[in-house]
């Protein structure tokens, strides 16, 4: 028990005063310019443009029907033909994995190994903190979304189609993992590492990562944006304190799995009526 207590105290100290990052500042001007250009390109291709699009969607909803009177499908059906739909849904999973892979590859290509950014081989020890991180964010997050929807600050969220197709559940689970892998690798691992290389302090990198995460969720509403901002602060600080990225990927995947599949099951059993 004393060793466990010591480990918890050490983790709390690391949260308050994170250890020095494994990747240091880059001083060469040419390399710094290359990092800036790379950040812009990755941002345009991934979550940077998504944040801009989300802000515009939020503004459009506020200026027209009203945020609370809009509905957002998180996993919309992409075709009325089931075979085409499952192919497109599977392609979206591959795209999410490729986005995360791109961030990891760019760091690896520049000489930063996967282990240095917390993406070494996943181990069993990553599972308990992942479950705790999922509970810390997921449970209050559900309450925040429900409250925001009641106040008209959030769109009505449809987490999954209610068509009852047999392949929907496994595809939703894969998409949940894809979301976790893409977002945590790029927004936390890649983005914060590159900011460190540019000389941005730990607080600045943490705030920037959290703001980006909150920004690209604003299409769901103010409540979702605020909740994901808090999620970004907690998960980003965990990364700074531990240097491990897999617990964040697993926690994010668990949150989305419960949300997507839980919604589908509740609708299928008649407990929840989306109409």
N, C-alpha and C positions, 0 to 999 in steps of 0.2 A: 504493500500500500504506500509505503514511504517513497519508493521509486516512482510510482504512478503520480503521487502528489508532486514530487520534484519535477517530473516531466510536464505536468500541467502548469506549474509555476514558471518553468522555463519557457513554455509556449506563450504564456501571458506576457512575460518580459519581452519576448521577441515581437509580440504584437505592438507593444509600446515603443520599443527600440529595436527595429528590424536589424538583423546583421548586415554586414557589407554585402552588396550584390556580387554574384559570381562573375558578372560581366561588367567591365569598367568603362570609363569614358574614352571616346575616340577623339584624338586631337588633330589628326591629319585632316586638312581642309577638304581635300578631294574626297576622302572617305565620308566625311560628314555630309558633303553635298549629295553624295550617292545615297546615303541613308535617308536624307530628306526626300529626294526624288522617289526612292522606293516606298517610303511611307505614304506619299501622295498617291502613287499608283495602286498600292494595296488598298488604301482607303477608298479610292474610286471604285475599284473592282469588288470590294466587300462591304464593310459596315459603315464606312464614312458616308458614302452616297446613300446608304440605307437610312442613316440618321437624318440627312437632309430631306429625303423623301418622306420620312415619318413625321417630321416637323410640318411639312407642307400638308400632309394628310390630316394632321390634327387641326391645323388652321382652317383647312377647307371644311372639315366637319363642324368646327365651332361657328363658322360664318354661314353655314347653310342649314342643315337639319338639326344641328346641335350634337355635341359629342355623345350624350347619353341616349340619343335616339338612333344611333348608327349601330350596325352589326358588323363585326369583324370575324371572318372565318380563319382560324389559325392553320388549318390543314384542309383547304377547299378541294372539292372534287375537280379534277382537271379534264375529265371527259365523261360523256354519258355512256361511252363504250368501256366496259369494265377492264378489258384486256389493255386498252390504251391507257386508262387511268393508272393501273398498277405499274405499267412501264414508266410513265411520267413521274409517279410518286417515287419509284425506285431511283430514277435519274436525279431527283432532287436530293435524295440521300447521298448519292455518289458526289454530287456537287458540293454538299456540305463537308463531306470528308476531304474533298480536294481543296476546299478553302482552308481548312485546318492544316492539311498537308503542305499547302503553299507557304504558309507562315513558318512552319517548322523547317521546310526545305531551304527557304531563303536564309534563315539563321544558320542552318548547317552548312550551306554553301559558303557563307562568310566566315566559317571557322568556329562557329559556336555549336558544340555538340548537343545532341538532344538531352543528355543527362544534365548538362549545365543549365538548361531551362526547365528542368523538372519533368522531362518526358522520357526518362529512362524506362526500363522495363517495369510495368506496373506490378505491384506486390500486394499481398493480402492486407498488409498494414495500411494500405490506402483506403480500404473499404470502411472501417469504423469512422474516420473523420469525414468521409464522403456522406455517410448517413446522417451524421450530426449536422454538417453544413446544409444538407438538403432540408432537414427539419427546421433549422434556425431560420432559413429563408422561406421555405415552402409554406409552412403553416401560417405565419403572420402575413405572407404574401396573399394567400387566399382570402384572409379577412380584409386586407387592404383593398383588393379588387372588388369584393362584395360591397364594401362600404362606398368605394368610389362609384360603382355602378348605381347604388341607391341614391347618391348625391348628384348623379348626372355628370360626373367627371371622367367616366370611363365608358368606352363602347361596350355593347353586349358581346361577349366573347363566345364563339362557337369553337370549341377545342377540337372537335372531330366530326366527320359526317355520321349520320345516323342510318346509313344504308344497310348495315348488318352483313357486309361482305366478309367472307372468311379470312381473306388476306389482309384486311384493314388493320387488325391488331398487331401482327408482326411488323408491318410497314410503319405503323405509328411508333412502335418501340425503336425501330432502326432510325427513324427520323429524330426521335428524342435524343438518341446517342449522337447522331450527326450534329444536331444543334449544340449539344454540349461540347463536342470536339471542336467544331468550327469556332464557336464564340470564345471558349476558354483559351484555346491555343493562340488565336489571333489577337483578341482584345486584351488578354492578360499576358500570356507568354511572349508573343511577338511584339506587341505594341509597347509594353512596359520595358522590355529589353532594349528596343531601339531608342526609346526615350532616355534610358540610362546612358546609352552610348553617346547621346547628344548632350549629356551633362545635366539633364533634368533631374531634380532631386526626387527622393522617394515619395514625398508628399505630393509633389506636382505630378509625378507619373501615376500615382494612385488616383488622384482627382481626375486626371485626364481620361484614364481608362474607365472610371465609373461614369463620368459624364457621357462618354461615347456609348457605353452600354445602355444607360438610361435614355439617351437620345434616339437610338434606333428602335426602341420599344414604344415611342410616343404615338405611333399609329394606332395603338390599342387604347390610348387615353392617358390622362394625366396621372392617374393612380398607378398604371402599369409602368409609366416612365419613372415615377418616384420610387416605386418598389424595386425596379431594376437598378436604379442609382444606388440604393442602399445595398443591394446584392453586390454591385460592383465594388463598393467600399469594403465590404466584409471579405469577399473572395480575393480581391486584390491584396488586402492586408495579410490574408492567410498565405498567399503566394510569397509576399515579401518576407514573412516570418519563417516560412518553412522551405521555400524553394521547390515545393512539390506541386505539379500541375495536374497529375492524374486524379487526386481527390476532388478537384474542382470539376473536371470533366465528368466524373462519375456522379457527383452531386447534382450537377445541372441535368444530366441525363435522367436521373431518378425523379427530379421534380417534373420534368416534361413528360416522362412516362406515366406518372401518376395522374397528371392533368389530362393528357390525351386519352389514355386507355380508361381511366376512371370516368371521364365524361362519356365515352362511348358505351361503357357498361351501364352507367346510370340511365342513359337514354334508352338503351336496348331493353332494360328491365322495367321501364316505365316509371322509375323513381324521379327522373328529371324530364320535364317537357320543355324543349327549347322554344316552342311556339308560345 
